[in-house]
Amino acid sequence: MGRNLLDDGECDRRRGAAVWAVDWKRGQPEDDLTTYCHAPAHFPGLILMRFCLICALVLGLTIASGAGAASLQQQRVTTPEQQFGYEIGADYELVNYTELYEYFGRLAAESDRMTVEDIGLTQEGRPQVMAVITSPANHADLDRYRDISRLMAKADGTSEEEARLLAQEGKAVIWVDGGLHATEVLGAQQLIELVYRMVSQSDAETLRILDEVILLAVQVNPDGMELVSDWYMRESNPLDRSTRGLPVLYQKYAGHDNNRDFYMSALAETTNINRVLFHEWFPQIVYNHHQTGPSGTVLFAPPFRGPPNHNLDPLILTGLDAIGAAMHGRFVAEGKGGATMRSGGSYSTWWNGGLRTTPYFKNMIGLLTETIGNPTPVTIPFRPERQLPQGNLPLPVEPGEWHFRQSIEYSQTANWAVLDYAARNRDHLLFNIWRMGMNSIERGSTDTWTVLPSETEAAADALGASPTGSLADYRRLLQDPGNRDPRGFVIPSDQADFSTATKFVNTLLKNGVDVYRSTRGFVIGGVGYPDGSYVVKTDQAFRPHVMDMFEPQQHPNDFAYPGGPPIAPYDNAGWTLAFQMGVEFDRVLDDFQGPFELIEGLEETSGGSVSQAAAGEAADGYVFDHRDNSAFLAVNRLLADGRQVAWLLDSPAGVNLPEGAFYVASNQLTRAEIGALAAETGVDFHAVAAPSGETLRLRRPRVALWDRYGGSMQSGWTRKILEDFGFDFEVVYPGEIARGDLQSRFDVLILEDGAVPSPTGGRGFGGPDDPSAVPAEYRDRIGSITATSGVPEILDFARAGGTVIAVGSSARLGAYAGLPLSDHLVENGRPLDREKYYTPGSIHSLKIE
């Protein structure tokens, strides 16, 4: 066991080589050109003079290049092999995050092309590192280039003439990351190679890139890289190494779902990344590395298949085509076959929420590659249909054994294609992001319409047999004044759950959206709004994101052929965040003004109030509204402190609150304590007389949350919610559930999607293939709930008075209990075919009777 596969002598030799590489810049190596200019006297005089002249010319040319005088010195940075004992991509070797972090720091100390920044802490408390790489001359004026990038991205207040001048002055800012999905180990490893090459190479192309580009190289899931690399390297025998069988999620709460958090920004890493992308650097290109490539190929690279999201600027789509052409052209030119595009993969530009897709809605070109590769060699299978050159696969790849180093090389080809394109088109990229931002501002300032699939279908039906219509038809059918895009949205401050509305506003702010707060009451179109209401206008550069968070998506009908099965979207079909969070808002179709101030930074939850009792009324206690989600945090705080809290079955007297309000007696805590709780949670407390109606005394439930070996993403997200709202809970695993007697320890059992197996067969995920290889601290997590082990004990718990919350597929527990429940979306006991019913990842409005 352990990471060191070298004997002590070999380790000492490699450590010595690494120290030599660091000390080299402090001293003078044997082959430094200036050494020969001061050669011993026996060196022939004429040759010496010639050589010194050549040295001076070479050094002069180096200084004249924009990449800086130290470009020759830059070749002498520590190599990965000197640092780690092997080259990046060596079979059976993985660098962990601690080692990456140390190496980036070392390179930054050795090279004037590179600095490192800690952009924030991860969920597990690690510093998240970003390398900033460009020429020394650019580093000297980095703040100016960052300001230019911001001015171009936000667009407002910058004229076209100013934008063209700034595009000539500025540098392209390019984001390249790795490691988001930590078991896709190529992403993080290729990032190390990219950073090393950028600070060590001095060929003409690299120097041009350094002159014209500022590279942001970011490890986007440090915790996951540490976990997965250490898990792989724990075996002393290389042939036993595998990334399979991880005991926990590779992101504390979300695991693989960390790539669906970018509009919500709920995770620490996402918040760090969004701050850099949408508040600090505003890169024109965001390149997100992933694994693995489609079967029979090496990788997928842009452009993507349709449909595109209807809110995106067309320059995003043409930009993807242009950069994709540069990437595929370089692969072919280098003889690297197996790069596919468009329908060669399932990836599209429809959904919002991913690291490369959320930037689309801020007018940034998001790139994705999905590449094969593993430190344990893999095999490219023979797929005959992938051997015929075609538009989506210009150069097939021969099947056979594939090594990790080959994937590293393919990744660098992709990286260099993107960086070279950015260097050659620096001013074009800068001006286009300004143009897209200005397009958004103009669309939000005038009457505009977003054409939706249902509208074009209705228009075709209206035209009937006539295949074409007139301009008047176009305006009549697709430009109904009532269907105009909103000029803005108003979120009233007097809605019952304003704390959740504030959290929604913070997701917008984290994504760089301009949000305003009203300083006093105002009226729009005859509707009055109180002070403190939020206003989000659409005349801003990030309008696509605003529209996507407030307006419903309408995915086109996408069928393989008329009457055939639907083609599944890559991810969700609909996700409107305001709907998901239950935020109340009004759409405003006409231009409007008001007493609005721009919110700087994040919006703090406004401190709740503590009102006095009505005149002549006793103040026996306080009531607060259960419709405010933050009320549950307040209840949990009170119960944890031993206070008594009641649920009122009737509306409280003297206060305009519905039934179900919470009540705490004033003898349970002082006014100062209730004031502090109101300030912390944002909940409003109303002083009232003791309630006369029926009440239910609350107690803090003993909550058990199911999880499994390897971690359930659904359980992870629920764990975060329980923590955020102050619930006391314990995570339980199938083996513990199967031991029974749950009612002696718990009042509530939460079974997330995937916990309960189908009564008709199948088995749950139970853990690794070889339980004996699992570290002892994780072995009690192995196993799964089955019809004979776990399900009977859960039913016993429910019959003994316990509460079971079964989510998603775990609702099939009802079938085991013999409850009269059935799924209407089945036929002959099986789910309906997609041709009959298909709503993938959509938001539904339900009516429950």
CORFEN-V797158 format. One record per pair of residues at least 6 apart in sequence whose ideal C-beta (glycine too) atoms are under 6 Angstrom apart, sorted by the first residue. I is the first residue (numbers start at 1). GAP is how many residues later the second one is. Records with the same first field share a line. If there is no record, write none. Layout:
BEGIN
I->GAP ; GAP
END
This chain:
BEGIN
3->230
14->71
17->65
18->60 ; 64 ; 65
21->57 ; 61
24->52
25->85
33->22
36->15
37->15 ; 18
39->9
62->9 ; 10
63->6
65->142
66->69 ; 71 ; 145
67->68 ; 140 ; 143 ; 144
68->67 ; 68 ; 69
70->42
71->131
74->37 ; 125
75->125 ; 127
77->30 ; 33 ; 34 ; 122 ; 123
78->28
80->7 ; 8 ; 116
81->6
83->20
84->11
86->7
88->101 ; 104 ; 105 ; 320
89->315 ; 316 ; 319
91->312
92->146 ; 149 ; 283
93->282
94->91 ; 135 ; 138 ; 139 ; 281
96->130 ; 133 ; 134
97->125 ; 128 ; 129
100->92
101->28
104->12 ; 25 ; 27
105->11
107->7 ; 92
108->6 ; 7 ; 8
111->88
112->24
113->20 ; 86
114->17 ; 19 ; 85
115->17
116->13 ; 15
117->13
118->9
119->9 ; 11 ; 153 ; 157
120->8 ; 152
122->6 ; 100 ; 101 ; 146 ; 147
123->129 ; 145
124->99
126->96
128->94 ; 144
129->90
130->86 ; 88
131->64 ; 86
133->65 ; 82
134->76 ; 80
135->75 ; 76
145->25 ; 26
148->18 ; 22
149->24 ; 133
150->132
151->7
152->278 ; 281 ; 282
153->129 ; 280
154->387
155->279 ; 282 ; 283 ; 386
156->285
163->268 ; 271
167->260 ; 263 ; 264
168->259
170->260
171->43
172->41 ; 112 ; 250 ; 254 ; 257
173->41 ; 108 ; 110
174->39 ; 41 ; 109 ; 111 ; 248
175->41 ; 108 ; 111
176->41 ; 111
177->41 ; 43 ; 111
178->9 ; 10 ; 12 ; 13 ; 111
179->8 ; 9 ; 40 ; 41 ; 42 ; 46
180->40 ; 41 ; 79 ; 175
181->75
182->39 ; 42 ; 43 ; 46 ; 68
183->45 ; 60
184->106 ; 107
186->105 ; 185 ; 187 ; 221
187->102
188->37
190->218 ; 221
191->26
193->215
194->221
195->22
208->215
209->210 ; 214
212->211 ; 214
213->206 ; 209 ; 210
224->26 ; 27
227->23
228->15 ; 22
231->15
232->9 ; 11
235->6
245->523
246->464
247->531
248->463
249->6 ; 462 ; 467
251->7
253->463 ; 467
254->462
255->456 ; 458
257->456
259->95 ; 96
260->93
261->6 ; 9
262->8 ; 91 ; 93 ; 96
263->89 ; 90 ; 95
264->243
265->6 ; 9 ; 242 ; 245
274->236
278->84 ; 233 ; 234
279->233
284->145 ; 149
285->80
286->70 ; 73 ; 78 ; 80
287->80 ; 131
288->67 ; 68 ; 80
289->80
290->80
291->80
292->80
293->6 ; 7 ; 77 ; 78 ; 79
294->6 ; 46 ; 50 ; 51
295->88
296->85 ; 87 ; 90
297->41 ; 43
298->40 ; 74 ; 99 ; 112
299->40 ; 70 ; 72
300->40 ; 45 ; 70
301->26 ; 38 ; 40 ; 68
302->18 ; 22 ; 65
303->17 ; 18 ; 21 ; 38 ; 39
304->43 ; 44 ; 45
305->37 ; 38 ; 43
307->43 ; 249
308->9 ; 41
309->41
310->140
311->233 ; 236 ; 237
312->48 ; 232
313->50 ; 123 ; 126
315->117 ; 121
316->44
319->46
323->98
326->91 ; 95
327->87 ; 90
328->11
330->83 ; 87
331->8 ; 82
332->62 ; 63
334->79
336->74 ; 77
337->58 ; 59 ; 60
338->59
340->52 ; 53
341->51
342->50
343->49
344->48 ; 49
346->224
347->21 ; 223
348->222
350->219
351->6 ; 220 ; 221
352->6 ; 196
356->10 ; 12
357->9
359->7
360->6
361->183 ; 184 ; 187
362->180
363->70 ; 73 ; 74
369->45
371->36
373->31 ; 34
375->29
377->24 ; 26
378->24
379->22
380->19 ; 22
381->18
382->17
386->10
387->9
437->104
440->101 ; 103
441->98
444->94 ; 95 ; 99
445->94
447->37
448->37
449->30
450->35
451->27
452->102
453->101 ; 103
455->23
459->18
462->15
463->6
484->105
486->101 ; 102 ; 103
487->51 ; 101 ; 104
488->49 ; 50 ; 100
489->47 ; 61 ; 96
490->39 ; 43 ; 45 ; 96
491->10 ; 43 ; 94
492->37 ; 41
493->37 ; 39 ; 40
494->36
495->89
496->129 ; 131
497->130 ; 131 ; 132
499->106 ; 129 ; 131 ; 183
500->81 ; 129
501->82
502->101 ; 103
504->77 ; 79
505->10 ; 29 ; 98
506->96 ; 97
508->7
509->6 ; 93
511->34
512->30
513->29 ; 32 ; 33
514->26
515->19 ; 21 ; 84
516->19 ; 80 ; 82
517->80 ; 82
518->13 ; 15 ; 77 ; 78
519->76 ; 78
520->11 ; 75
521->9 ; 10
522->7 ; 72 ; 73
524->64 ; 68
535->61
536->10
538->8
549->28
550->28
552->24
553->21
555->18
558->9
559->7
560->7
565->269 ; 270
566->268 ; 272
568->272
569->271
572->269
573->267 ; 268 ; 269
574->268 ; 269
578->7
579->264
605->77
606->76
607->72
608->70 ; 74 ; 75 ; 76
609->75
610->64 ; 65 ; 68 ; 75
611->75 ; 76
612->75
613->6 ; 74
614->40
617->72
618->71
619->68
620->46 ; 69 ; 70
621->42 ; 43 ; 44 ; 45
622->42 ; 52 ; 63 ; 65
623->29 ; 32 ; 38 ; 40 ; 63 ; 65
624->7 ; 38 ; 59 ; 61
625->32 ; 36
626->34 ; 36
628->55
630->51 ; 52 ; 53
631->52
632->93
633->48 ; 92 ; 93
634->43 ; 47 ; 49
635->10 ; 27
636->90 ; 91
637->89
638->7 ; 26
639->61
643->21 ; 25 ; 26
644->24
645->17 ; 19 ; 53
646->17 ; 49 ; 51
647->49 ; 51
648->13 ; 15 ; 43 ; 47
649->45
650->9 ; 43
651->7 ; 8
652->9 ; 36
654->34
655->31 ; 33
663->28
674->11
678->7
701->46 ; 47
702->44 ; 45
703->24 ; 26 ; 45
704->26 ; 28 ; 42 ; 45
705->24 ; 26 ; 45
706->45 ; 46 ; 49
707->8 ; 24
709->58 ; 72 ; 73
712->40
714->38 ; 39
715->37
722->7
733->48
734->49 ; 50 ; 51 ; 56
735->45 ; 48
737->53 ; 56
738->51 ; 52 ; 55
740->53
742->55
743->54 ; 57 ; 59
748->55
749->55
750->55
751->55 ; 59
752->55
753->54 ; 55 ; 56
755->30 ; 55
756->29 ; 54 ; 56 ; 57
757->7
758->54
759->56
764->20
766->17 ; 18
767->15
768->6
771->11
791->25
795->22
798->6
806->7
814->7
825->7 ; 12
END
